[in-house]
Amino acid sequence: MSSKSFAELGVTQPVVGALAKRGITEPFAVQRLAIEDVLAGRDVLVQSPTGSGKTLAFGVPMVDLIAAEARRPAALVLAPTRELAEQIVDEMTEIAHSRAIKVAPVFGGVGIPAQARKAAKAHIVVATPGRLEDLMQRGDITLGHIRILVLDEADRMLDMGFKPPVDRIVSQMPKDRQTLFFSATLEGAAGQLAKSYTRDAVRHVHAPKVDKSIVVKHRFIHTSHDAKLDALVGELKEAERGRTLVFVRTKRGADRLVKKLSRHSIRAEAMHGNKSQNQRRRALANFERGDSQTLVATDVAARGIDVEDITHVINFDAPEDRDSYVHRTGRTGRAGASGVAASFILPDQDHEMAKVAKDLGLHREFAEGRPAGRPAPQGQRNGHAARKHSGGGSRNGGNSRSGGSRHGGASGKSFSKTYGSVGGGRGGGSRGRRRRSR
């Protein structure tokens, strides 16, 4: 791929200047893929992981395509969570200001009247589906002048059950609009949704290459339910641990885990959908400042978290599938830093997580971390997933293995692999080790 500058991609000088003030001078890979097609007025489908720079891939050309005198709102960005909507607004506001374009957020947890007034005056509205429908039903906002529609993290909106409201919202827009569709996958339901919303769309798949300067150690800790909390406490009390993101599956589970950790003198904060907007902001701010080194979050709440220097991601509750694992573990090992991704595996999760690990090229680590006496899942006992490795060797240009975890006593047995991050990262689009594109 050519290494064109923003100006060479067709971005106007005011926007290039605004990007330069923020220290952004070279486009990331996903931005080089998408910007020219968006500026050409094409519908665009982009498959790209979290943290790859996709906000500016649609934000930069959108700002250039909208005239300051356009009828408002002229563009709509739909996002699945409040945190992601806020992140998009923060990312776009300065570059939009360079062309006298206003950006406004629309999401729950804040007062409707003030939010509605700002949205009515904005050129670009960044909204979650539920609150946007509230404003539409009140007559506070209409979508008859929308020229550009962006669906960001569209796969997650489907996972959260937002397809009916999104369908209703899209039905209120002009049919001759430009539609930009960003998703971690363009297959299955997400692909069908993309096809129904776009016309003659250009498709781009951004599958990041391994950055050898990034080292993420992936560890699988096989444990029983009773030993799980002690294993986590052991991980969190490690001297070299820094900022740590702990994933759980439920909101109630997040709150319960924070209380249990406090009894072990570990300060942690929870972040999930039942928290008020102020509570979520405060928890994230404490995490960013280092006042709290541990943030316990659900998958949905964590979608809008973009915090640097996360040294550890711990899957206290195992991820539901491959994509969840990639999204979670991609939060560490960013911007040239190393990281640790640790996953706790209960006996009844062994079979499903073994399949996830195999799909990501981590099957040996998973199998060798399995405690003695626990059989491999059917179909894997004679395959690669069950092969033993002596440790100390390397493959694929320096990928190295190490033996069992320091915390094997409380947690059962674990095994780790150190290599370029599986997940998507920030910067240059060069994060993520994938065996196949998503």
C-alpha atoms as one frame of an Amber mdcrd trajectory, in Angstrom:
protein
   0.000   0.000   0.000   1.314   3.467  -0.873   2.248   5.754   1.988   0.297
   8.804   0.840  -0.012  11.797   3.129  -3.389  13.215   4.154  -2.967  15.991
   1.586  -2.173  13.463  -1.141  -5.351  11.576  -0.221  -7.308  14.756  -0.991
  -7.799  16.169   2.512  -8.056  19.968   2.607  -5.339  22.119   4.122  -7.423
  23.342   7.117  -8.054  19.748   8.171  -4.442  18.713   7.515  -3.354  21.618
   9.717  -5.755  20.641  12.498  -4.418  17.083  12.409  -0.827  18.333  12.524
  -1.583  20.373  15.659  -2.513  17.104  17.330   0.694  15.486  16.149  -1.053
  13.424  13.452   0.948  13.767  10.266   0.787  10.341   8.607  -2.446   8.413
   7.978  -2.890   4.960   9.477  -3.466   2.010   7.158  -7.256   2.000   7.478
  -7.313   5.738   6.772  -5.248   5.285   3.603  -7.708   2.606   2.517 -10.906
   4.582   3.049 -10.392   8.338   2.818 -10.110   8.705  -0.963 -13.252   6.639
  -1.598 -15.213   8.581   1.009 -14.093  11.892  -0.489 -15.182  10.584  -3.905
 -18.716  10.195  -2.530 -18.744   6.391  -2.625 -20.537   4.145  -0.157 -17.780
   2.342   1.751 -17.652  -0.872   3.788 -14.648  -1.245   6.084 -13.717  -4.284
   8.122 -11.239  -3.167  10.753 -10.479  -3.954  14.409 -10.897  -1.679  17.402
  -8.050   0.795  17.846  -6.988   0.878  14.183  -7.758   4.563  13.596 -11.127
   4.130  11.923 -12.708   7.193  13.578 -10.523   9.497  11.522 -11.000   7.227
   8.488 -14.584   8.458   8.311 -14.273  11.659  10.384 -11.632  13.414   8.287
 -13.361  13.107   4.895 -16.792  13.727   6.445 -15.645  17.116   7.738 -14.343
  17.996   4.272 -17.562  16.921   2.515 -19.916  19.028   4.627 -20.283  22.734
   3.948 -20.595  25.104   6.898 -23.816  26.502   5.397 -25.420  23.071   4.944
 -28.866  22.428   6.433 -28.501  20.638   9.746 -27.884  17.975  10.746 -26.104
  17.022   7.536 -24.398  13.887   8.834 -25.145  11.208  11.412 -22.784   8.770
  13.112 -24.509   5.888  14.915 -22.518   4.180  17.680 -23.495   1.356  20.060
 -22.428   2.948  23.373 -22.222   6.325  25.079 -18.497   5.914  25.638 -17.814
   5.319  21.967 -20.041   8.254  20.985 -18.104  10.530  23.335 -14.803   9.236
  22.001 -15.873   9.963  18.415 -16.974  13.502  19.316 -13.673  14.148  21.123
 -11.718  12.839  18.134 -13.638  14.926  15.586 -14.342  18.243  17.319 -10.990
  19.937  16.695 -10.724  18.961  13.031 -14.389  19.923  12.482 -13.737  23.339
  14.034 -11.075  23.972  11.380 -13.880  24.170   8.796 -16.536  25.802  11.015
 -18.366  22.492  11.399 -20.165  21.710  14.678 -20.341  18.229  16.201 -22.796
  17.223  18.930 -23.305  14.002  20.937 -26.698  12.388  21.538 -26.821   9.639
  24.178 -28.616   8.711  27.373 -27.643   9.630  30.905 -27.855  13.416  30.441
 -30.723  15.882  30.205 -32.672  15.825  26.954 -33.549  19.537  26.429 -29.977
  20.894  26.437 -28.757  17.963  24.374 -31.559  18.452  21.832 -30.729  22.150
  21.408 -27.084  21.400  20.646 -27.975  18.576  18.261 -30.360  20.779  16.300
 -27.526  23.257  15.633 -24.878  20.666  14.781 -23.715  19.704  11.310 -22.685
  16.249  12.561 -24.630  14.328  15.204 -22.972  11.357  16.910 -25.695   9.275
  18.541 -26.680   6.036  20.181 -29.857   4.629  18.601 -32.099   4.733  21.678
 -31.597   8.374  22.627 -31.732   9.488  18.989 -35.165   7.892  18.645 -36.250
   9.720  21.819 -35.322  13.064  20.254 -36.970  12.146  16.956 -40.217  11.180
  18.683 -40.213  14.480  20.582 -39.739  16.364  17.321 -36.419  17.778  18.519
 -34.479  16.495  15.519 -35.274  15.413  11.965 -33.104  13.453   9.558 -34.453
  14.748   6.275 -31.217  16.571   5.389 -28.747  13.788   6.212 -26.190  13.490
   3.410 -23.779  11.100   5.143 -24.594   8.179   7.456 -21.884   6.319   9.374
 -22.539   3.092  11.264 -19.571   2.553  13.575 -18.978  -0.851  15.201 -22.058
  -2.087  13.385 -21.452  -5.677  14.487 -21.708  -4.613  18.124 -24.957  -2.751
  17.458 -26.386  -5.997  16.117 -25.091  -7.900  19.157 -26.844  -5.387  21.418
 -30.184  -5.783  19.628 -30.179  -2.362  17.963 -31.194  -3.501  14.483 -34.928
  -2.534  14.824 -34.227   1.046  15.991 -31.437   1.444  13.431 -33.830   0.309
  10.692 -36.396   2.869  11.855 -33.788   5.624  11.982 -32.406   4.847   8.520
 -35.937   4.825   7.055 -36.236   8.525   7.968 -33.217   9.555   5.887 -32.922
  10.457   2.201 -32.267   7.414   0.018 -29.571   9.228  -1.977 -27.313   9.666
   1.049 -23.733   8.362   1.297 -23.363   5.455   3.738 -20.157   4.375   5.486
 -20.219   1.062   7.318 -17.455   0.145   9.798 -17.437  -3.236  11.486 -15.093
  -5.853  12.948 -16.672  -8.302  10.501 -18.488  -8.005   7.189 -19.782 -11.560
   7.257 -23.103 -12.986   8.429 -25.698 -10.597   9.856 -23.336  -7.613   9.673
 -22.756  -8.257   5.979 -26.478  -8.503   5.284 -27.068  -5.232   7.122 -24.312
  -3.536   5.161 -25.785  -4.730   1.867 -29.261  -3.436   2.754 -28.015   0.054
   3.708 -25.500   0.694   0.905 -25.377   0.981  -2.887 -22.484  -0.190  -5.059
 -20.212   0.026  -2.029 -16.422  -0.187  -2.096 -15.226  -2.862   0.313 -11.972
  -2.626   2.283 -10.642  -5.261   4.675  -7.971  -4.040   7.054  -6.186  -7.069
   8.536  -3.240  -5.652  10.513   0.139  -7.309  10.245   2.182  -8.352  13.244
   4.380  -5.574  14.611   7.458  -7.361  15.911   8.218  -4.474  18.252   5.025
  -5.215  20.182   5.197  -8.051  22.662   2.044  -9.415  24.254   2.221 -12.503
  26.414  -0.944 -14.573  26.108  -1.556 -16.793  29.117  -4.302 -19.326  29.833
  -4.931 -20.086  33.487  -6.960 -23.240  34.016  -8.643 -23.052  37.393 -11.657
 -24.121  39.430 -14.443 -21.737  40.378 -13.375 -21.759  44.031  -9.755 -20.872
  43.221 -10.568 -18.211  40.632 -10.693 -15.169  42.932  -7.440 -16.060  44.669
  -5.805 -16.489  41.280  -6.955 -13.003  40.246  -5.723 -11.475  43.505  -2.340
 -13.076  42.861  -2.222 -11.548  39.397  -3.217  -8.090  40.629  -0.641  -8.064
  43.436   2.283  -8.679  41.087   4.878  -5.934  41.521   5.372  -5.316  37.793
   1.667  -4.986  37.064   0.516  -1.598  35.850  -2.866  -0.374  34.625  -5.113
  -3.447  34.335  -8.438  -3.980  32.596 -10.440  -6.921  33.990 -13.314  -8.277
  31.894 -16.463  -9.852  33.289 -19.658 -10.880  31.530 -22.343  -9.191  33.650
 -22.974  -5.839  35.293 -23.777  -7.469  38.626 -20.627  -9.564  38.356 -18.545
  -6.406  37.911 -19.927  -4.825  41.085 -19.509  -8.024  43.070 -15.904  -8.454
  41.946 -14.987  -4.881  42.927 -16.311  -5.511  46.468 -14.432  -8.805  46.752
 -11.188  -7.213  45.608 -11.562  -4.414  48.168 -11.518  -7.061  50.908  -8.083
  -8.020  49.625  -6.903  -4.374  49.757  -7.082  -3.993  45.979  -8.736  -0.811
  44.786 -10.820  -1.360  41.673 -13.723   0.405  39.998 -16.556  -1.013  37.931
 -17.750   0.285  34.585 -20.979  -0.983  33.047 -24.306   0.104  31.596 -26.117
   0.477  34.926 -23.715   3.172  36.085 -24.706   6.792  35.551 -22.801   8.821
  33.011 -20.991  10.715  35.770 -20.032   7.476  37.506 -18.638   6.049  34.277
 -16.673   9.199  33.518 -15.269   9.303  37.034 -14.225   5.634  36.919 -12.507
   6.119  33.564 -10.783   9.313  34.727  -9.479   7.573  37.865  -8.187   4.738
  35.706  -6.446   7.096  33.266  -4.825   9.104  36.100  -3.688   5.971  37.890
  -5.743   6.678  41.011  -7.198   3.231  40.434  -4.959   0.713  38.690  -7.760
  -1.772  38.063 -10.922  -1.255  36.034 -13.525  -4.029  35.966 -15.719  -3.755
  32.876 -18.271  -5.586  30.770 -17.659  -5.989  27.036 -20.238  -3.376  26.067
 -18.987  -0.736  28.513 -15.387  -1.310  27.436 -16.081  -0.538  23.756 -15.479
   3.156  24.354 -12.352   2.738  26.480  -9.265   4.026  24.683  -6.647   4.310
  27.428  -2.927   4.102  26.788  -0.439   2.102  28.851  -2.743  -0.743  29.823
  -0.154  -3.334  30.832  -2.556  -6.199  31.547  -5.889  -7.428  30.237  -7.400
 -10.174  32.372 -10.378 -12.189  31.221 -11.782 -13.050  34.644 -14.840 -14.362
  32.810 -13.875 -16.128  29.603 -14.858 -14.289  26.393 -17.872 -15.628  24.532
 -16.108 -16.067  21.205 -13.051 -15.362  19.096 -13.974 -11.770  18.289 -14.535
 -10.959  21.962 -11.108 -12.350  22.799  -9.497 -10.223  20.087 -11.323  -7.055
  21.137 -10.460  -7.562  24.788  -6.805  -8.458  24.463  -6.214  -5.728  21.873
  -6.443  -3.179  24.691  -2.880  -3.954  25.771   0.391  -3.914  23.857  -0.335
  -0.617  22.133   1.920   2.191  20.936   5.068   0.065  21.107   4.543  -1.129
  24.680   4.497  -4.726  25.855   1.509  -6.289  27.575   0.006  -9.354  29.176
  -3.303 -10.979  28.252  -4.409 -13.580  30.812  -7.582 -15.678  30.605  -9.137
 -17.757  33.385 -10.644 -20.999  32.099 -13.087 -23.098  34.133 -13.464 -26.822
  33.367 -16.841 -26.387  31.639 -15.382 -23.664  29.399 -12.499 -25.824  28.234
 -14.039 -27.056  24.987 -15.240 -23.698  23.627 -12.143 -21.781  24.650  -9.918
 -24.456  23.125 -11.603 -23.769  19.771 -11.046 -20.016  20.180  -7.396 -20.549
  21.076  -6.855 -22.868  18.111  -8.416 -20.356  15.715  -5.993 -17.685  16.970
  -2.911 -19.887  16.772  -2.744 -20.281  20.552  -3.773 -23.934  20.660  -0.462
 -25.233  21.986  -0.426 -22.720  24.820  -3.982 -23.603  25.759  -3.369 -27.345
  25.653  -0.091 -27.223  27.568  -1.686 -25.030  30.207  -4.337 -27.648  30.875
  -3.810 -29.259  34.325  -2.587 -32.823  34.463  -5.491 -35.226  34.497  -7.882
 -32.986  32.569  -8.392 -34.524  29.110  -8.371 -32.441  25.975 -11.775 -31.876
  24.319 -12.834 -34.571  21.861 -11.274 -34.055  18.454  -8.202 -32.289  19.809
  -6.464 -35.092  21.673  -4.486 -36.222  18.649  -4.084 -32.866  16.893  -1.870
 -29.869  17.219  -3.777 -28.604  20.230  -2.593 -31.535  22.308   1.075 -31.505
  21.361   3.577 -30.835  24.108   6.271 -28.220  23.748   9.535 -28.306  25.617
   9.816 -24.527  25.985  12.683 -22.308  24.952  12.188 -22.702  21.194  10.881
 -20.085  18.843   9.095 -19.793  15.530   7.779 -17.229  13.089  10.577 -14.738
  13.445  11.204 -14.671  17.158   7.949 -15.805  18.754   9.037 -17.386  22.014
   7.446 -19.553  24.640   7.912 -19.708  28.350   6.848 -22.244  30.922   4.151
 -22.245  33.581   2.863 -19.149  35.380   4.116 -17.891  38.693   0.530 -18.137
  39.873   0.088 -21.782  39.041  -0.457 -22.698  42.683  -3.739 -20.902  43.175
  -4.972 -21.022  39.642  -4.148 -24.456  38.367  -1.641 -24.549  35.541  -1.064
 -21.828  32.981   1.040 -21.528  29.868   2.077 -18.439  27.983   3.224 -17.336
  24.580   4.977 -14.057  23.844   4.566 -12.506  20.410   2.970  -9.644  18.481
  -0.504  -8.798  19.774  -3.507 -10.819  18.608  -5.758  -7.803  19.016  -5.975
  -4.559  17.049  -3.792  -1.705  18.243  -3.312   2.005  17.713  -0.849   3.447
  15.356  -0.003   2.586  11.831  -2.596  -0.128  11.616   0.101  -2.601  12.563
  -1.413  -4.299  15.547  -2.796  -7.755  15.664  -1.780 -11.264  14.819  -4.531
 -12.945  12.861  -4.635 -16.270  11.116  -7.501 -15.033   9.015  -9.197 -11.712
   8.411 -12.256 -10.841  10.440
